[in-house]
Amino acid sequence: MRTKIIFLCVMYVLAVTFSLSATDKPANKTQDKTAVKAPVTRMPVQIASLMDRCYSARQCDNVHNLSMLKEWFFLAPQGMTYAVYAFKFNKIEPVKKVEPENKTEKQSNEQQAAATIPLSYHLYVRIYSKTAAPPQLPQERNAPVPVQDKANDVFTFAFPSMPDKYVLIVSLASMDFTQVSTLIYDTELPSFSIADKLLAPTALFLLNDIKKLEQADTVFTVWKNYFHYGPGEIVPYFENKFQSTEQPILFMQIIGVAVDKDTSANKIEYTLVIKKDDKEVVKFKPVESTLPVFYQPIKFIKEGKNLEKGDYIMVITIKDQVADKKYETSVNLSIL
């Protein structure tokens, strides 16, 4: 456990110190608020035209029921915020190959599997600032989408940008552009500036696993059922639905924590309470830490018995014992 927490602290420092993407540079703050030349798109003409119409009308064609599931925000270098978005879409069936008319023998299972072609899809993203003066040059990203194996696969993408209010236009398109789904999504990237000196967590979520990467990503990427942050691969629970025997890990980074002058360390106390219908069900023993990262397995047990099925809310109270400050937040979860 201690080794894992130390790795998370190292990941925290590296992600803040070094650029998370060689292709993502901080926006020019002066340019953000002033008019710029008309956009020159890097998108395919078909996608660019569709996105223009979607942005103007605030309505998009969405044949695959493309939907945003989650958003998380992390510290990033140079005053930026690293935003992670999770999305889903309806199961896409593979295209059947044309079989010869004179076929006489029954295909084996392997041959039947080989007789289908998984459709290749690409994700295109435009990022418009809500506060920039028009006409503005939106940020643009695109990347191939991993093959969808299961209907419940969740896909993610991420980018660092300056704290601001944005509109995302997200298009999922087949390589021949015959199938295109587009989504318009409003988002706001919060500021995690240390100068604000506010006690608060960045992203807070329940995760299944976290792994160390040999090398951090340097290009925009679409991931499946996980995402990358700095040198770490994070596998979260996207919908916070659990069996009562599972033990998800509650993870969060803390900013604005004071340092003890005598020990040069933080002194943080975390109190966790699980509630149902506004009534306390489980109260965990307070956890004290000297690090600005919380990483704790959660057991869904009350008085030696697993929690009953239903919807719950976990309330987390963070206390900075050096500065005598408190912050309360919560996360919803369900026991199946």
C-alpha positions in Angstrom: 0.0 0.0 0.0 2.8 2.5 1.0 4.6 1.7 -2.3 1.5 2.4 -4.3 0.9 5.7 -2.6 4.5 6.8 -3.2 4.1 6.0 -6.9 0.9 8.1 -6.9 2.8 11.0 -5.4 5.5 10.7 -8.0 2.9 10.5 -10.7 1.3 13.7 -9.3 4.6 15.6 -9.4 5.6 14.4 -12.8 2.2 15.2 -14.3 2.4 18.7 -13.0 6.1 19.3 -13.8 6.3 17.9 -17.4 4.1 18.4 -20.4 1.4 15.7 -20.7 1.4 16.0 -24.5 3.9 17.2 -27.0 1.1 18.3 -29.3 -0.9 20.2 -26.6 0.6 23.6 -25.8 -0.9 26.1 -23.4 -3.2 28.5 -25.1 -2.1 32.1 -25.4 -4.1 34.0 -22.8 -4.2 37.2 -24.8 -5.4 35.4 -27.9 -8.2 33.7 -26.0 -10.0 36.9 -25.5 -9.4 38.6 -28.9 -10.5 38.0 -32.4 -8.3 35.7 -34.6 -8.3 34.7 -38.2 -11.0 32.5 -39.5 -10.4 28.8 -38.6 -8.3 26.6 -40.9 -9.5 23.1 -40.2 -7.4 20.0 -40.1 -10.6 17.9 -40.1 -11.8 16.0 -43.2 -14.2 18.2 -45.1 -17.2 15.9 -44.3 -16.6 16.1 -40.6 -15.7 19.8 -40.5 -19.0 20.7 -42.3 -21.0 18.5 -40.0 -19.4 20.1 -36.9 -20.0 23.6 -38.2 -23.7 22.8 -38.6 -23.9 21.1 -35.2 -22.2 24.0 -33.4 -24.4 26.7 -35.1 -27.7 24.9 -34.6 -26.8 23.2 -31.3 -28.4 20.0 -32.7 -26.5 17.0 -34.0 -27.2 13.6 -35.7 -26.5 10.9 -33.2 -27.3 7.5 -34.8 -25.1 5.5 -32.4 -26.5 7.2 -29.3 -23.1 8.6 -28.5 -23.2 9.9 -24.9 -20.8 11.4 -22.3 -20.6 9.2 -19.2 -18.1 11.0 -16.9 -15.6 13.8 -16.8 -12.6 14.1 -14.4 -10.1 17.0 -13.9 -6.5 16.8 -12.8 -3.5 19.1 -12.3 -1.5 19.9 -15.4 1.6 22.0 -16.0 1.7 25.8 -16.7 -1.6 26.5 -15.0 -3.6 24.2 -17.2 -6.1 21.6 -16.3 -6.0 18.0 -17.6 -9.6 17.0 -18.6 -10.6 13.3 -19.1 -13.9 12.4 -20.7 -15.5 9.0 -20.8 -18.1 8.2 -23.5 -20.2 5.3 -24.7 -22.1 4.4 -27.9 -24.4 1.6 -29.1 -22.8 -1.7 -30.1 -21.6 -1.5 -33.7 -22.0 -4.8 -35.5 -19.2 -6.0 -37.8 -19.8 -6.0 -41.6 -20.3 -9.4 -43.2 -18.0 -10.4 -46.0 -19.5 -11.6 -49.3 -19.5 -15.4 -49.4 -18.9 -17.3 -52.7 -22.1 -18.7 -54.3 -20.6 -22.2 -54.9 -19.8 -22.7 -51.3 -20.6 -26.4 -50.4 -19.0 -27.1 -47.0 -20.1 -25.7 -43.7 -17.8 -23.2 -42.2 -15.9 -23.9 -39.0 -16.3 -21.5 -36.0 -12.9 -19.9 -36.9 -14.0 -19.4 -40.5 -17.3 -17.9 -39.4 -15.4 -15.4 -37.2 -13.1 -14.6 -40.1 -16.1 -13.9 -42.3 -16.8 -10.6 -40.5 -14.9 -7.3 -40.6 -14.9 -5.1 -37.5 -15.7 -1.5 -38.6 -12.9 0.9 -38.1 -13.9 4.2 -36.4 -12.2 7.5 -35.8 -13.0 10.1 -33.2 -12.9 13.8 -34.0 -13.0 16.5 -31.3 -13.4 20.3 -31.6 -13.0 22.4 -28.5 -14.6 25.9 -28.5 -14.0 28.4 -25.7 -17.3 30.0 -24.5 -15.5 33.2 -23.5 -13.3 33.9 -26.6 -14.4 36.6 -29.0 -15.6 35.3 -32.4 -14.5 34.2 -34.9 -12.4 31.9 -32.8 -10.0 29.1 -33.8 -11.2 25.9 -32.0 -8.7 23.4 -30.8 -8.9 20.1 -32.8 -8.0 16.5 -32.0 -8.6 13.2 -33.7 -7.5 9.6 -33.2 -8.6 6.0 -34.1 -11.0 4.3 -31.8 -10.2 0.9 -30.4 -12.3 -2.0 -31.6 -15.5 -2.3 -29.6 -15.6 -5.8 -28.2 -18.5 -5.5 -25.8 -21.6 -3.4 -25.7 -20.6 -2.0 -22.3 -17.1 -0.9 -23.4 -16.3 2.7 -22.2 -14.0 4.9 -24.3 -12.0 7.8 -23.0 -10.0 10.8 -24.3 -8.2 13.6 -22.6 -6.5 17.0 -23.3 -4.8 19.7 -21.2 -6.2 23.3 -21.6 -6.5 26.5 -19.7 -9.3 26.7 -17.1 -12.4 28.0 -19.0 -15.9 27.2 -20.1 -15.9 25.1 -23.3 -18.2 23.5 -25.9 -17.0 20.1 -27.2 -18.2 18.8 -30.6 -17.4 15.1 -30.7 -17.9 13.0 -33.8 -17.6 9.3 -34.1 -17.1 8.4 -37.8 -16.5 5.3 -39.9 -13.5 5.5 -42.1 -15.6 5.9 -45.2 -17.8 8.5 -43.5 -21.0 6.6 -44.2 -21.8 6.4 -40.4 -21.2 9.5 -38.3 -22.6 10.3 -34.9 -22.0 13.7 -33.4 -22.5 15.0 -29.8 -22.4 18.5 -28.4 -21.2 18.8 -24.8 -20.8 21.7 -22.5 -17.9 21.5 -20.0 -16.0 23.7 -17.6 -12.3 23.1 -16.7 -11.7 24.3 -13.1 -8.6 26.1 -12.0 -6.2 24.2 -9.7 -3.8 27.1 -9.3 -1.7 26.7 -6.2 -2.0 30.5 -5.9 -5.7 30.1 -5.0 -4.7 28.3 -1.8 -8.0 26.6 -1.6 -8.3 23.2 0.1 -10.0 20.9 -2.4 -9.6 17.6 -4.2 -9.0 17.4 -8.0 -10.6 14.3 -9.6 -12.3 12.0 -7.1 -13.3 8.5 -8.1 -13.4 4.8 -7.3 -10.9 2.8 -9.3 -10.2 -0.8 -10.0 -6.4 -0.5 -10.6 -3.6 1.9 -11.4 -0.4 0.9 -13.3 2.9 2.5 -14.0 3.6 3.3 -17.7 7.0 2.8 -19.3 6.4 6.1 -21.2 3.7 8.7 -21.0 1.6 9.5 -24.0 2.7 12.3 -26.3 -0.2 12.3 -28.8 -4.0 12.5 -28.5 -5.3 9.0 -27.9 -8.6 7.2 -27.5 -8.4 4.5 -24.8 -10.8 1.7 -24.0 -11.9 1.0 -20.4 -9.0 3.0 -18.9 -7.2 6.3 -19.4 -3.7 7.7 -18.9 -2.6 10.6 -16.7 1.1 11.4 -16.8 3.1 8.1 -16.2 0.0 6.3 -14.8 -2.7 4.1 -16.4 -5.9 4.4 -14.4 -8.7 1.8 -14.6 -11.7 3.4 -12.9 -15.2 2.1 -12.2 -17.1 4.3 -14.7 -20.6 3.8 -13.2 -19.8 3.1 -9.6 -21.9 0.0 -9.5 -20.5 -2.8 -7.3 -21.1 -6.2 -5.8 -21.1 -6.0 -2.0 -18.0 -8.2 -2.0 -16.0 -5.9 -4.1 -13.4 -3.4 -2.7 -13.0 -0.4 -5.0 -10.2 2.0 -4.2 -11.1 5.6 -3.4 -8.6 7.9 -5.0 -8.1 11.7 -5.0 -5.4 14.3 -5.2 -5.6 17.2 -2.7 -4.6 20.8 -3.5 -4.2 23.8 -1.2 -2.8 21.8 1.7 -0.6 23.7 4.2 2.9 22.4 5.1 3.9 21.9 8.8 6.9 24.2 9.5 8.5 21.8 11.8 8.2 18.6 9.7 7.8 20.0 6.2 5.0 17.6 5.7 1.2 17.7 5.4 -1.1 16.7 8.2 -4.4 15.6 6.7 -7.3 13.8 8.2 -9.9 12.0 6.1 -13.3 10.9 7.4 -15.6 8.7 5.3 -19.3 8.0 5.9 -21.6 6.0 3.7 -25.2 7.1 3.8 -28.6 5.9 2.5 -31.6 8.1 2.3 -29.7 10.8 4.4 -29.1 8.3 7.2 -25.6 7.2 8.3 -25.0 3.5 7.4 -21.3 3.1 7.9 -18.7 5.5 9.4 -15.1 4.5 8.8 -12.3 5.2 11.2 -10.6 8.5 10.4 -7.4 8.2 8.3 -4.4 10.4 8.8 -1.9 11.1 6.1 1.2 13.3 5.5 0.8 13.1 1.7 -1.6 15.1 -0.6 -2.9 11.9 -2.2 -5.6 9.6 -0.8 -5.7 5.9 -1.8 -7.8 3.6 0.3 -9.7 0.4 -0.5 -13.4 0.6 0.6 -15.2 -2.4 2.2 -19.0 -2.4 1.9 -19.5 -4.0 5.3 -21.7 -3.0 8.3 -21.3 -4.9 11.5 -19.7 -7.8 9.8 -22.3 -8.1 7.1 -22.3 -6.9 3.5 -24.3 -3.9 2.6 -27.8 -4.5 1.2 -28.6 -3.7 -2.4 -29.5 -0.1 -3.2 -28.2 3.4 -3.9 -25.8 5.0 -1.4 -23.7 8.2 -1.1 -20.2 8.3 0.3 -19.4 11.6 2.1 -15.7 12.5 2.4 -14.5 15.2 4.8 -11.0 16.4 4.3 -9.4 18.3 7.2 -6.1 20.2 6.9 -4.8 20.0 10.5 -2.1 22.5 9.9 -4.3 25.3 8.5 -7.4 24.1 10.4 -9.5 24.0 7.2 -12.2 21.5 6.1 -13.6 20.5 2.8 -16.6 18.1 2.2 -17.4 16.3 -1.0 -19.3 13.1 -2.0 -19.6 10.4 -4.5 -22.7 8.3 -5.5 -22.5 4.5 -5.7 -24.8 1.5 -6.0 -24.7 -2.0 -4.5 -26.1 -4.6 -7.0 
